[in-house]
Structures are given as C-alpha cells and as structure tokens.
Amino acid sequence: MRLNAFASFVEFHVLHHASEESVYGLWLIEELAEHGYKISPGTLYPLLHSMESAGLLKSRNSIFKGKVRKYYSITPKGKRYLQKAKRQVGELVREVFSEQDYRQFLRIESGK
Ligand SMILES: [Zn+2]
C-alpha cells in the first residue's frame, strides 16, 4: 500500500511534467528529489517503461553529448489519465484537509 501510493505520486509528477514538455530520467530524478521523493534510476526507469507500456507515455531517443537519451512525452491517453487523477486528488485534498489545515498549507507553500 505504501509503495503503491508512492509510485502513484511519482507517476502523477511524471505525467504532469510530461504534459508540459518532454522529460528524461535524470531530470525527473532531480526534480522529484526537490519535492522530497528520493527515487533511484532502478525504480524510476521500470516505472517509466511500465507507463509507456500502459500507453500513458511515448518515448523517443535523442543523442546528447554522444549518449542516447530517452525523452518521454504524454499521450492522449496519458492526458485523460492525468485529468482523472487531478480530479481525484482534488477531491481527496478537499476531504482530508480541514479548512484550517489548508490555509496553513498554503501559507507554508508561499513561505509566509
Ligand atoms: Zn514535479
């Protein structure tokens, strides 16, 4: 359960970013680390592959400094999945956060 929830949060991040621009593994690892998700390539890459097999992402190879780098972008199916996930997370946040929690959370976010 804990692992599944973690994987889902990571998936959510990946889909969100892939919906804005193409992303690659190392960039995602650094981006996720900034949000407090320490994820190793050994965990992230299989997750990216499974998201691609599920039709949520598509990849293309590009050469960067003589090495192949795999860029992932979102598919139409991935976009629909992301929209659904956003709705569900939005509902969850409204349900589990009291109004006071939520205000406090927004203050923390904005650094006030
Ligand atoms: Zn992110």
Boltz pocket constraint, residues with backbone or C-beta under 6 A from the ligand:
constraints:
  - pocket:
      binder: B
      contacts: [[A, 13], [A, 17], [A, 31], [A, 32], [A, 35]]
      max_distance: 6.0
